Amino acid sequence: VGRSDGQAVGRSGGQAVGPSDDPGVGVSDDHQVDEDAGPSTDRPTARPPDRPPDRPVNILLVDDQPANLVALEAMLQGLGQNLVTASSGREALKWLLTHEFAVVLLDVKMPDMDGFETAALIRQRDRSRHTPIIFLTAADQTQEQAVRGYAVGAVDYLVKPVVPEFVRSKVAVFVE
């Protein structure tokens, strides 16, 4: 659920995952946000080889519009994973510094740092270099924008409004 104070909030199996004094750390009642998994060296995979299948993974949702974050949470809550939200590219990068994510759903059009710039910075870091990124945009989609998204490492590029079942299915592939 988005917060008016700009702090990131996420969900874990329906439980809130919120910030501590450090904006990059959050825990729920039942699960700690996964920060122990090592960096991936292959193509994007959601589950590190040492992660048990029943342990939730982290999914990062990035959008500057709180209503869009709420909608994404509603779409994905049934997956039973840790949903972590960020309201800007900078906030997303802070989360990625300290946590491992199975997939990032990233809005294209955001103030200050757009999704393309955020994705390029995600790809520059060893820890997140292979994290799958799914772009979401409400902007007029052109083939050039989609190509630009794929050029910075996106695995998919979706135009809003999205079909919830499609988003859930695409994310589930990276969670498995």
C-alpha positions in Angstrom: 0.0 0.0 0.0 1.5 3.4 -0.9 2.1 5.9 1.8 1.7 9.6 1.6 5.1 10.1 3.3 7.0 8.5 0.4 8.2 5.5 2.4 8.2 2.1 0.7 5.7 -0.5 2.0 5.4 -4.0 0.8 3.4 -7.1 1.6 4.5 -10.7 2.5 1.8 -13.2 2.0 -0.7 -10.5 2.8 1.3 -9.0 5.7 2.8 -5.6 5.4 6.6 -5.3 4.8 7.5 -1.7 5.8 10.6 0.3 6.3 12.7 0.4 9.5 14.9 3.4 10.2 16.9 2.3 7.1 14.7 2.8 4.0 16.2 -0.3 2.4 15.2 -2.8 5.1 11.7 -4.2 5.9 10.2 -7.2 7.6 6.8 -8.7 8.1 5.3 -10.6 11.0 6.1 -14.0 9.4 8.9 -13.4 6.8 12.0 -11.3 6.6 12.7 -9.7 3.3 15.2 -11.9 1.5 18.6 -10.2 1.7 20.9 -13.2 2.1 20.7 -14.7 -1.4 23.8 -14.1 -3.5 23.9 -12.5 -6.9 22.9 -14.5 -9.9 25.4 -15.3 -12.6 23.1 -16.8 -15.3 20.0 -15.5 -17.1 17.3 -14.3 -14.8 16.1 -16.8 -12.3 13.7 -16.1 -9.4 14.9 -18.8 -6.9 18.5 -19.0 -6.0 19.6 -22.6 -6.0 19.8 -22.6 -2.2 16.3 -21.2 -1.6 13.7 -23.8 -0.6 10.6 -23.8 -2.8 8.3 -22.8 0.0 10.3 -19.6 1.0 8.7 -16.5 -0.5 10.8 -14.4 -2.9 10.8 -10.6 -3.1 9.0 -8.8 -6.0 9.8 -5.1 -6.4 6.9 -2.8 -7.7 8.0 0.6 -8.8 5.5 3.4 -9.8 5.2 7.0 -8.8 1.4 6.7 -8.7 0.2 5.2 -5.4 -3.0 4.0 -7.0 -1.0 2.0 -9.5 1.1 0.4 -6.7 -2.1 -0.6 -4.9 -3.5 -2.1 -8.1 -0.3 -4.1 -8.7 -0.4 -5.4 -5.1 -4.0 -6.5 -5.6 -3.0 -8.4 -8.8 0.0 -10.1 -7.2 -1.0 -10.7 -3.6 -2.4 -14.2 -4.4 1.1 -15.4 -5.3 2.1 -15.4 -1.6 5.4 -13.5 -2.2 7.0 -10.5 -0.5 5.7 -7.5 -2.4 7.9 -4.4 -1.9 6.9 -1.0 -3.3 8.9 2.0 -4.3 7.5 5.3 -5.5 10.6 6.3 -7.5 13.6 5.0 -9.4 15.9 6.2 -6.6 13.9 4.4 -4.0 13.9 1.2 -6.0 17.7 1.4 -6.3 18.0 1.7 -2.5 16.0 -1.5 -2.1 18.1 -3.2 -4.8 21.3 -2.3 -2.9 20.4 -4.5 0.1 17.8 -7.0 -1.2 17.5 -9.7 -3.8 14.5 -9.6 -6.0 12.9 -12.3 -8.2 11.5 -9.7 -10.6 11.0 -5.9 -10.9 7.8 -4.4 -12.3 8.9 -0.9 -13.4 6.9 2.1 -14.6 8.4 3.8 -17.6 7.2 7.3 -17.0 8.3 8.7 -13.6 9.6 12.2 -12.6 13.3 12.8 -11.9 14.5 9.3 -13.1 12.4 7.5 -15.6 12.1 3.7 -15.9 14.7 3.4 -18.7 17.3 5.2 -16.6 16.4 3.2 -13.5 16.8 0.0 -15.5 20.1 1.0 -16.9 21.4 1.6 -13.3 19.9 -1.7 -12.2 21.9 -3.4 -14.9 25.2 -1.7 -13.9 25.1 -3.3 -10.4 26.5 -6.9 -10.1 23.9 -7.9 -7.6 20.9 -6.9 -9.8 22.5 -7.3 -13.3 20.3 -10.4 -14.1 17.2 -9.5 -12.2 14.2 -9.6 -14.7 12.5 -6.3 -15.4 9.0 -6.0 -16.7 8.2 -2.5 -17.9 4.7 -1.1 -17.4 3.7 2.1 -19.2 0.5 4.2 -19.6 2.3 6.4 -22.1 1.7 6.2 -25.8 3.5 3.0 -26.7 5.7 3.2 -29.7 7.9 0.5 -31.1 10.9 2.7 -30.4 10.0 2.9 -26.7 9.5 -0.9 -26.5 12.9 -1.4 -28.3 14.5 1.0 -25.9 13.0 -1.0 -23.0 14.4 -4.3 -24.3 17.7 -2.6 -25.0 18.2 -1.7 -21.3 17.4 -5.3 -20.3 13.6 -5.7 -20.0 12.1 -9.2 -20.3 8.7 -7.7 -21.2 7.1 -4.4 -21.9 3.4 -4.0 -21.0 1.0 -1.2 -21.8 -1.5 -0.1 -19.1 -4.3 -0.9 -18.5 -3.0 -4.4 -18.1 -4.9 -7.7 -17.8 -4.3 -8.8 -14.2 -4.1 -12.5 -15.2 -1.4 -11.7 -17.7 0.7 -9.8 -15.2 0.2 -12.5 -12.5 1.2 -15.2 -15.0 4.3 -13.4 -16.2 5.5 -12.7 -12.7 4.8 -16.3 -11.6 7.3 -17.5 -14.2 10.1 -15.7 -12.3 8.8 -16.7 -8.9 9.0 -20.5 -9.7 
